[in-house]
Each structure stands twice: as C-alpha cells, then as structure tokens.
Amino acid sequence: MPRPVLPRARSALCLAALTALLPLAAAAQALPPEVEAALARAKVPREAVTLLVADADGVRPPRLAWRTQVPVNPASIMKLVTTYAGLDLLGPAYTWNTPVYIDGPIRNGVLEGNLYIRGQGDPKLVIERLWLLMRRVQGLGIQSIAGDIVLDRSAFDTPETDPSAFDGEGLRPYNAAPDALLVNFKSVVMSFQPNRANSTAQVSFDPPLLGVAMQSTLPLSAGECGDWRTTIGAEVADPARIGFTGSYPAACGEKSWAVAYADPGRYAARAIGGLWTEMGHPLKGQVRDGRVPPELKPVFELSSPPLAEVIRDINKYSNNVMAQQLFLTLGLQQKKRGSLEASRSAIRQWWNDRIGTGEGQPVFDNGSGLSRDERISAAALAKMLQVAWRSPVMPELMSSLPASGVDGTLRRRALRSGGAAHLKTGTLRDAAGVAGYVHGASGRRYVLVAIANHGNAAAARPAFDALVDWATQDN
C-alpha cells in the first residue's frame, strides 16, 4: 500500500506528532494503579473513558494512550477548540466594536430623533461597560431622547431557543443564548443586605429593568444561613415582576445571586431602557428592535476588551454564552454570516487547514460544549494541543486555562504531588473531563486529555486528578 504524501509545508516534526498519537499496537494498556482504583470507586468502567498523556512537542511516543480514537462528548472541553481557533484566526488583540448612531439634531440637550445601538457580538457588554456607553451618549450633549432607542441585533442569524430546552434550567445564566447585542449575559444580579434595625433585607437589582416591578425588601429571619436561596422564595418566572415569598436569614450577611431574566428576547431593551432612566434621563419614545438606516455613520464605537482577555473568562470560568459569541463571530468574520452553519463551516475549514483532514474529524455544534451533539477524540484534541503548543499564541491560550489549585474551575482541585497544570474542565449530566497542559517534574511539558462519557461521569473527577498527578511525576 503506498504511503500518503504529506504537503511540503509540513515539517518532520509534524510527522512525528502524527506518529506519536497513533494508537498503541499492544493490547489493552494498563492504566496507572491510582487511576484504575479511582475509576473503580466511581463505578465508571475503563471502557467509558478515554485517556491520553503525550509529549507536548510531539516527538516521543505517548506515555499513556487509552481509547484515544473514540469520538466522545467533551462537554466544555470543546471551548479549547473554539478559543484556539479564535486566537489563530482573529489574533489575541481582536476586539468587538458596538457602534452608536443618531438620526436627528441635538438641541438644548434633547436628541430630536432616534438613538441606534448596533450589536456586533461583543461577548462582554456587561453592566459596567453598558454604563460607560450611556455616559458617552451623555457626552454628546444628549440628556433626553425625543424618539426611540433602537437596538440592531441583526449581525447574528440564530433561531430563537427555549432556555429550558437543554436541561430544564432556563433561569440559570449558563443557559443564556447568544445575541448580537448580548447585554450582561441576559441576567439580573440580586444583592441582599441585612438591615437589623428594621428587620428587613434591602434588595438591589443590576441592571434595573424597564417596566419590571422589583421587590426592594423582604423580612429578615433568625437561624443559620444554610440554603438561603430556597429560604427567600424568589419568584422570577414572571417577566413583569421579580419578588419574594420568604425571608432572608440575617446570619448570611451580604449575598448576591445572578438569575437569567424570564423573557430573554426583551432583556436588552429592558436593561438599556432601565439604565438610561435610572441615570436620570427621560425617554419619550420606546426601546425597540430595528435596523440602523444604511446612510447613518456612527457617532462613536465602544470597543470590547481584547480577545486574549475574553478567552480567560471563557476558559477559566467556562462561560458558555461567551464561547458561543466567539463561535458565531468566527462565522461572521470568515464567512460573512453570523449563523451556526457558517461558523461550523469556518471552524471545520480552519481545522482541516491547521490540524489536518484525517479520520476522526470533530463534530462541531455551538462551540461551547453545551451540546449533546459535539464530538471529538482524545487523539484529535491532543494533536490540536500539540499544534497550539508550537503556535505564537500558545502563551495566551495557556494563560486562559484554569491553573490547578489556583483559579477558575480548578481553584479547589490542587494536585497532591504539588505539581502544576493548566487544564480546561468540562461537565454535563453524563460527560466530564479535563484537557490541557501538564508540567512534569523533569521540566518536560505534556498534553493531557481525560474524558468520561457515562452516567457516573462526574464521579470520575478523582480519577482524572490522579492521572494529572501521575503525569507530573516523570522523573
């Protein structure tokens, strides 16, 4: 059988990487005893996991390779692909701009026309940055708007979805859907401050939502803090009202709780309208969706933080909607359409060009891992991590990953060996794992992939931690 001819641009190092990730010819490889024991305690069979520990440079055979060619659901580990593709295609300094337009004159502090805000996918238009945008509107001399505030959300072409469809938890912020004008992750932060003098807890809401009644106090109660979120009896399912039927334990002190707004399609309009009026400015018209007239030019643009900073939030805290914003941006920038289909096509083309066109191609869905359909093999993911290791954007990618025992989703998962690792975590109902880079005691660096697809997948975390510990001990 003739040997395939690799393109000339691929170096011998790339060929070595390909060879290093081939499945071992031997029969079932023995797993490290501590990993085997942890899997047994978790009641997760070894046939339900895929494990790989390989040289980051790709020049040596893998130290461990188990079921590496099997496509699995990676859960949030898929964010590694989205963020590396983003860094590689857009560059670490890429920013999203949100342009603002007016279509009338400003006289005596009154805009005699409409104010337009065009969303272009900014993943981090949080309340603080929305406030800055409004302050810049004020800086134009606008104290009142005679017309409407018009929100142009047309940059993304995505279908409306039910936030509860994935797991029945539609009021949890992690289920927020992407939006060209994504404001504050479509969530409201409720802050509770006990006032013992009058036996009430003061409640504040960020952002204030235009047209939504918000209960500002609730009674204090005695006893331990405990499950205070249940105790307060929050009622957040009505788009016109946020209230409480219970009490707030005084022992809790100050607490905050972020919840997704019950009507996500109207969230941006209510948040922008609420913030504008809270800043003391009248609005004679309404806040509505619409398109920016093609003849208008922006009066200013609000720029996002750079991509290198954005991916830290995506990976360290596993932010689903920010990952989906980046995924859709890749379609918008590479294919001129901000749709899931365009984004899947763009990232598939990038994968083929950058990682390879061999068997075991990943299945891309929304780029966040909040999906039952996304698939990737340990071998393919490890190969991507090896390519990324040799990439100019490797420092930005690695620094975006949670550091074991230090921050992000690994803050409470320190290694027993005292070693160091930068790993992306992933968890769904029946999928869990880690993947990234491990720093060996010898000074070598390894890529590590460990994923379980099983009903007890979450219970396999101690086995993954044991594998990371084992990988660090390479003297």
KATADA-V683704 format. One record per backbone hydrogen bond with DSSP energy under -1.0 kcal/mol. CO is the residue of the C=O (numbers start at 1). NH is the residue of the N-H. E is the energy in kcal/mol with one decimal. If there is no record, write none. Layout:
# KATADA-V683704
((CO:NH:E) (CO:NH:E))
This chain:
# KATADA-V683704
((7:10:-1.9) (11:15:-1.6) (12:16:-2.3) (13:17:-2.0) (14:18:-2.2) (15:19:-2.4) (16:20:-2.6) (17:21:-1.2) (19:22:-1.4) (32:36:-2.5) (33:37:-2.7) (34:38:-1.7) (35:39:-2.3) (36:40:-1.9) (37:41:-2.2) (38:42:-1.8) (39:44:-2.3) (45:48:-2.2) (46:49:-1.3) (48:453:-2.3) (50:451:-2.2) (51:66:-3.2) (52:449:-2.5) (53:63:-2.0) (53:64:-1.7) (54:447:-2.9) (64:53:-2.7) (66:51:-2.2) (67:70:-1.1) (68:379:-2.8) (72:376:-2.1) (74:77:-1.8) (75:78:-1.9) (76:79:-2.0) (77:80:-2.0) (78:82:-1.6) (79:83:-2.8) (80:84:-2.2) (81:85:-2.6) (82:86:-2.2) (83:87:-2.4) (84:88:-2.7) (85:89:-2.7) (86:90:-2.7) (91:94:-1.7) (92:308:-2.5) (94:307:-2.0) (96:304:-2.4) (98:302:-2.1) (99:118:-2.4) (100:299:-2.9) (100:300:-1.1) (101:116:-2.8) (105:112:-3.0) (107:110:-1.9) (109:143:-3.4) (109:144:-1.9) (110:107:-2.4) (111:113:-1.7) (111:146:-2.7) (113:147:-1.6) (114:103:-1.5) (115:150:-3.3) (116:101:-2.4) (117:152:-2.9) (124:126:-1.8) (125:184:-2.4) (126:130:-2.4) (127:131:-2.3) (128:132:-1.5) (129:133:-2.0) (130:134:-2.2) (131:135:-2.3) (132:136:-2.0) (133:137:-1.7) (134:138:-2.3) (135:139:-1.9) (137:140:-1.3) (137:142:-1.1) (138:141:-2.5) (144:111:-3.0) (145:284:-2.4) (147:285:-1.3) (148:115:-2.6) (149:288:-2.3) (150:117:-2.6) (151:290:-2.1) (152:119:-2.7) (162:165:-2.2) (164:168:-2.3) (169:172:-1.7) (171:260:-2.2) (172:175:-2.2) (173:176:-2.0) (180:121:-2.8) (183:186:-2.8) (184:187:-1.7) (186:261:-2.3) (188:259:-2.5) (189:206:-1.9) (190:257:-2.0) (191:204:-2.1) (192:255:-1.6) (193:202:-2.8) (195:200:-1.7) (199:220:-2.2) (200:195:-3.0) (201:218:-1.3) (202:193:-2.3) (204:191:-2.6) (206:189:-3.1) (209:212:-1.9) (213:242:-2.7) (216:203:-3.4) (218:201:-2.9) (219:248:-3.1) (221:250:-2.6) (226:228:-1.9) (227:231:-1.6) (228:232:-1.9) (231:247:-1.4) (232:246:-2.5) (233:245:-1.6) (235:243:-1.8) (238:241:-1.6) (240:213:-2.5) (242:215:-2.5) (243:235:-3.2) (248:221:-2.1) (249:252:-1.8) (250:253:-1.4) (255:192:-3.2) (257:190:-3.1) (259:188:-3.1) (263:266:-1.8) (266:270:-2.2) (267:271:-3.0) (268:272:-2.6) (269:273:-2.3) (270:210:-2.6) (270:274:-2.4) (271:275:-2.4) (272:276:-2.2) (273:277:-2.1) (274:278:-2.1) (275:279:-1.6) (276:281:-1.4) (277:280:-1.8) (282:145:-1.6) (286:149:-2.3) (288:151:-2.9) (293:296:-1.8) (300:100:-2.6) (302:98:-2.3) (306:309:-1.3) (306:310:-2.1) (307:311:-2.8) (309:313:-1.1) (310:314:-1.9) (311:315:-2.6) (312:316:-2.3) (313:317:-1.2) (316:409:-1.6) (319:323:-1.6) (320:324:-2.2) (321:325:-2.1) (322:326:-2.1) (323:327:-2.5) (324:328:-2.5) (325:329:-1.8) (326:330:-1.8) (327:331:-1.2) (328:332:-2.3) (329:333:-2.9) (330:334:-2.5) (331:335:-2.3) (331:337:-1.5) (337:339:-1.5) (338:157:-2.4) (339:343:-2.2) (340:344:-2.7) (341:345:-2.1) (342:346:-2.4) (343:347:-2.6) (344:348:-2.0) (345:349:-2.2) (346:350:-2.2) (347:351:-2.6) (348:352:-2.4) (349:353:-2.3) (350:354:-3.0) (351:355:-2.8) (351:356:-2.4) (363:375:-1.4) (369:371:-2.2) (375:363:-2.7) (376:72:-2.2) (377:381:-2.5) (378:382:-2.7) (379:383:-2.1) (380:384:-2.1) (381:385:-2.3) (382:386:-2.1) (383:387:-2.4) (384:388:-2.8) (385:389:-1.8) (386:390:-1.2) (388:391:-1.4) (391:394:-1.6) (393:397:-2.2) (394:398:-2.9) (395:399:-2.2) (398:401:-1.5) (402:423:-2.1) (403:406:-2.5) (403:407:-1.5) (407:410:-1.4) (408:411:-1.5) (410:405:-2.6) (410:413:-2.0) (415:418:-1.3) (420:439:-2.4) (421:404:-2.4) (422:437:-3.0) (424:435:-1.7) (426:433:-1.9) (430:454:-1.2) (431:428:-3.4) (432:452:-3.3) (433:426:-1.7) (434:450:-2.7) (435:424:-3.5) (436:448:-2.3) (437:422:-2.8) (438:446:-2.5) (440:443:-1.7) (444:440:-2.7) (445:56:-2.6) (446:438:-2.7) (447:54:-2.5) (448:436:-2.3) (449:52:-2.3) (450:434:-2.3) (451:50:-2.4) (452:432:-2.1) (454:457:-1.9) (456:459:-1.4) (457:460:-2.0) (458:461:-1.3) (460:464:-1.9) (461:465:-2.7) (462:466:-2.1) (463:467:-2.0) (464:468:-2.3) (465:469:-2.5) (466:470:-2.5) (467:471:-2.4) (468:472:-1.7) (469:473:-1.0) (472:441:-3.3) (472:474:-1.5))
